[in-house]
Amino acid sequence: MYQGDAKKSIQYFKMINKPVPPFTNPADFFMKILFINYPKQKADEDNLDYLNRNYHAILEKSVKAEGKIIRLDSPEAGGEVYRPSFSLQVSQLMARSWILAKREPRLSRAKIF
């Protein structure tokens, strides 16, 4: 329903007509807004739809703004496509696996077992 800096969340919810009341903990207020009863009721569905529509509308605006700034050649333009060799791909996979093995030694032992 919101993605971004925590400091900007109050401004975001104010922008979508869900302002944080004065003297209220913003985290508590957000939890109250995002709470859903199960089984879902009509009011919960409407709230989710409202929050989802606003999130996508704002996200779409930011994507369009970034799209105007960033210009990439289309793949159809005939540009050269980078294709790494098989050995490079395998070496990168092994490097990632090694990092994971160092991070999670129990998981590595379980796989070997």
Protein Blocks (a to p, Z undefined) as FASTA:
>chain_A
ZZcdfklmmmmmmmnopacdehiafklmmmmmmpccddddfklmmmmmmmmmmmmmmmmm
mmmmmmmmpccddfklopacddddfklmmmmmmmmmmmmmmmmmmlmmmmmZZ
